[in-house]
């Protein structure tokens, strides 16, 4: 089933969500690094 590419307005929305998830993951990574270093 192709032809799912006519939702341009929702693309920006998902990109923003992905960017937010990436920043959250980066913060989690920093916390994990600190925990590993403190051991």
C-alpha positions, 0 to 999 in steps of 0.5 A: 500500500503506497500513496501514503505521502500526501500528509505534508502538514504532519511531517513537521509535527513528527520531525519535532517529536523525533527531535524531542525524543533525541534530546531526551535520549541524549539527556539519558545518555549523559546520566548513564555516563555519569553513573558509570563514571561514578562507579 
